[in-house]
Amino acid sequence: MTVTFPNLVVKAGFPKTTFHALRKFACSALMNDSVSSAEVAKYVGHSNVTVFYNHYSFLDLGHKLELTRRITGNLGIPLGTESAALS
């Protein structure tokens, strides 16, 4: 799979990539489209959500943005000025 997949991708006319890079992209796209972590974990074949989080927790951008909004709101920092407050 490590050698064959990238060659098949190029042969099909797409930029060279690995299976795992494509898998991470798919997980990211699903999570950014508000599909739950449990659903994505099941879709990609992980036995449970914990295994999924160990590999893909960095993909949950929406969750991180919401936490940032909550934190900055609780500190009285107007939304949109988070980076200025941290510098």
C-alpha positions in Angstrom: 0.0 0.0 0.0 2.8 2.4 0.8 4.4 2.2 -2.7 1.4 1.1 -4.8 -1.1 3.8 -3.7 1.0 6.9 -4.5 1.8 5.4 -8.0 -1.9 4.7 -8.6 -2.8 8.3 -7.6 -0.2 9.7 -10.1 -1.4 7.3 -12.8 -4.9 8.6 -12.3 -3.7 12.1 -12.9 -3.7 13.4 -9.3 -0.8 14.9 -7.3 1.3 12.3 -5.6 0.1 11.6 -2.0 0.0 8.8 0.5 -3.0 6.9 1.6 -2.7 8.2 5.2 -2.5 11.8 4.0 -5.7 11.3 2.1 -7.3 9.6 5.1 -6.3 12.5 7.3 -7.7 15.0 4.8 -11.0 13.0 4.7 -11.2 13.0 8.5 -10.5 16.7 8.6 -13.1 17.5 6.0 -15.8 15.4 7.8 -15.0 17.0 11.2 -15.1 20.5 9.7 -18.5 19.6 8.3 -19.7 19.0 11.8 -19.6 15.2 11.6 -19.1 13.9 15.1 -15.7 12.3 16.1 -17.5 9.1 16.9 -19.0 8.9 13.4 -15.7 9.7 11.7 -13.9 7.1 13.9 -16.3 4.5 12.9 -16.2 5.5 9.2 -12.4 5.2 9.0 -12.4 1.9 10.9 -11.1 2.8 14.4 -12.2 0.4 17.1 -13.2 3.2 19.4 -13.1 7.0 19.7 -10.1 7.0 22.0 -7.9 5.4 19.3 -9.2 8.0 16.9 -8.4 10.9 19.2 -4.9 9.6 19.8 -4.3 10.0 16.0 -6.6 12.8 14.9 -7.5 15.1 17.8 -5.5 17.9 16.2 -8.1 18.0 13.4 -11.0 19.2 15.5 -10.5 22.9 14.5 -14.1 23.9 15.2 -13.9 22.7 18.7 -10.6 24.6 19.3 -12.1 27.8 17.9 -15.2 27.5 20.1 -13.0 27.0 23.2 -11.0 30.1 22.2 -14.2 32.1 21.9 -15.3 30.9 25.3 -12.0 31.7 27.0 -11.7 35.1 25.4 -15.3 35.9 26.1 -14.8 34.9 29.8 -11.8 37.2 30.0 -13.8 40.1 28.5 -11.8 40.2 25.3 -14.0 41.2 22.3 -14.3 38.5 19.7 -11.8 38.9 16.9 -9.0 40.3 19.0 -7.7 37.1 20.5 -4.3 37.3 18.7 -3.8 40.9 19.8 -4.4 39.9 23.4 -1.9 37.1 23.3 1.0 39.3 21.9 
